[in-house]
Amino acid sequence: MKFCQSFMTEFCRHIGATIDVPAGDIGVGPREIGYMFGQYKRLTNAFEGVLTAGKGLEYGGSLLRPEATGYGVVYFLEHMLGHRGDAIDGKCAAISGSGNVACHAAAAILQHGGKPVTLSDSSGFVHDPAGITQEKLDWVKEHKRQRGNRISAYADEFPGAQFHPDARPWGVPCEVALPCATQNEPLADDAKGLLDNGCIAVSEGANMPCAAEAVDAFQEARICFAPGKASNAGGVAMSGLEMSQNASRLYRDEDDLAGALRTIMRDIHAACVRRGEADGRYVDYVKGANIAGFKKVADAMLAFGVV
């Protein structure tokens, strides 16, 4: 608490609801956000949406914010496969991570009829050939809520699951892969393993989780590959919706927010297709996301008179 308060004592002069809005990430959850928000309010005498992602519902947080990033990753995957006339239903999914994004991405895969079979942390990964059900996901979330608990305990709790120490899940046969942990997970060799095992789609659920060589391999194989700047946008999108709720002093229900998130991810996918479609069927989503993002910023700069 003292560290968070000391940090915000200096940081508060650089942020604001209409200036810059920070958000939590690895190691910064609702507890830390609460301490920082309390200090910001104490110093500025302002109750405003200055910290998104992690605020409690009691002081301006939004429903569906914890789920938004993981759900968004899967919504984007749904649109990628749909563009090719395919679907998530019946497909096996390898997922890395076991935190907020990974667990909710796995839940969304289940909702779409798929079967998540892996989760991981820095100690290794678990493989559950029978599939990670919602009941098992609930156990993982409760288990990982205690700091220091490792995913290896999953294999002790659920018969049939295996823990692979100091390894990544990309050698497990799957049709779709969702890297949802941290940077540089799937390396070049991992990408080759995924492709050899029949992977047809990769949707990033972290900030640049795939190494550049892995991205090159996916693009060369012309599978569906969603870069994080597009597929990982669900959390940021929900933060924007949280800010609008804070500004209007209104709260939207879960169904309303879920519909808004689906629309946002659909529109991001459409923008990527518009800028990245190569031959009427294959879409270079890296190219599409880069061009769509750059053009939006460039057009705004030109409108502001900045050349």
Residue, then its C-alpha position, 0 to 999 in steps of 0.5 A: m500500500k505504501f509503495c502504491q501511494s508513494f508512486m501515485t503522489e508523484f504520478c498524479r500530476h502526469i495523468g487525468a481522465t482527459i490527459d493520460v489513463p494508465a491501467g493494470d497489468i502483470g502484478v498490478g490487480p484490483r488491490e493495487i489499483g484501489y490503493m493508487f485510486g484512493q491516493y489520487k482521489r485524496l491528492t486531487n479531490a477528484f472522483e474520475g475515471v483516471l485508472t481503468a482496468g482493475k477498479g472495483l465495481e464500488y468505485g467506478g469499475s465496469l462489469l465484464r472488464p476482467e473477461a474482456t481481453g480473453y473474450g476479445v481474443v476469441y471473438f477475433l478468432e471467431h471472425m478470422l475463421g468465419h471469414r474462411g468459412d470455418a468456426i471454433d466449434g469442435k476445435c482443440a485449443a492450446i493456450s498459454g498462461s493461466g491468469n486473467v486473459a488465459c482463463h477467460a479465453a479458455a472460457a470463451i473457447l468453451q462457449h464457442g464449442g471448442k476444447p481448451v487443453t493446455l494452460s501454463d505458467s513460468s514453471g511449465f504447462v499442463h496438458d489435459p487431453a479430456g479438455i479443460t472444462q468450466e469447472k476446472l477453470d474455476w478451480v484454476k482461478e481460485h488456485k492462482r488467486q493465492r500468490g505463489n501457487r503454480i499450475s503444476a497442482y492442476a495435474d494433481e487435482f485432475p486425473g489424466a492431466q499431465f504437467h510438463p516442467d520448464a516447457r511451453p504448450w506449443g508441441v501439443p496437437c491443436e487446431v488453434a493456438l492462443p498465446c496469452a502469457t507474455q512476450n516471445e513465447p512461441l519461438a521459430d521452433d515452436a511455430k514449426g511444431l504448431l504447423d506440423n501438428g495441424c494448427i490453422a489459426v493463432s490469435e495473440g492474447a498478450n503484447m507481442p507474445c510471438a517472436a518475429e521468426a514465429v510470425d514469419a513462419f505463420q505468415e509463410a504458411r498462410i494460416c490465420f494469424a492475428p497480431g495482438k494490436a488487433s486481437n488483444a484489443g478487447g481489454v482496452a476497448m472495455s476500458g474505453l467503455e468503462m471511461s464512458q460509464n464513469a463520465s456519464r455516471l451510468y452503468r451498463d449491464e453485462d449483456d449490453l457490454a458483451g454486445a458492445l465488445r462483440t461489435i468492436m472486435r467485429d469492426i477491428h476484424a473488418a478493418c484488418v480485412r479491408r487493408g490486409e486482404a491479398d487474393g480474395r481469400y488470404v488476409d495478412y492481418v499484420k499488414g491490415a492492422n498496421i495500415a488501419g492503425f497508422k491511417k487512423v492516426a495519420d488522418a487525425m494528425l492531418a486534421f489537426g494541421v500536423v504534417 
